[in-house]
Each structure stands twice: as C-alpha cells, then as structure tokens.
Amino acid sequence: MREQDKNKIVAEPEKSESNTLYMVSRLEFIRLKLQRGDKKIIAEKLNVHPEWVSQVIRGIGVSEPVLEEAERIIRERLAEEEE
C-alpha cells in the first residue's frame, strides 16, 4: 500500500466482478418485474423526473433510492399475489 493510500479519509468502494454481476442481475430483476406506470409512481414518490428513473432502471444512471423504491414496489406486489 502506498503512503498516499494510507492517508485517505474516505475509502472508495472496491469494484469487483461479483458486485458488477449482482448489480446487473438486480437491474434485470427490476426491469422484468416493474409494470406499466411504476416508473411514474417511483418518480413522484422520490420527487425526481421520470426520465431519471428510466435511466437508472436501464443502467445508465445510478441511484440507490430509485432502486430501493422499485424493489419495495415489487415486494409489495409479490406479497399481494401470494395472499
């Protein structure tokens, strides 16, 4: 480890192949399970533009809150289907 690296205050997350694969499969799952109108619901709830939500879900943009909200909507829908 270089001396410069030891003095870093903020640690950067490591980009590994497994993280990349997880992100791809996570996005694929969200894309497959979202229904028509869900992107608009996510955008309104988070107070962001629907195009931003669309870009995040296509993997162009990065926003953890958008992905978490999409997963929440999917979880709720799956729970309702089970009942």
C-alpha positions, 0 to 999 in steps of 0.5 A: 500500500502506498503512503498516499493510500494510507492517508485517505479519509474516505475509502472508495468502494472496491469494484469487483466482478461479483458486485458488477454481476449482482448489480446487473442481475438486480437491474434485470430483476427490476426491469422484468418485474416493474409494470406499466406506470411504476416508473411514474409512481417511483418518480413522484414518490422520490420527487425526481423526473421520470426520465431519471428513473428510466435511466437508472432502471436501464443502467445508465444512471445510478441511484440507490433510492430509485432502486430501493423504491422499485424493489419495495414496489415489487415486494409489495406486489409479490406479497399481494399475489401470494395472499 
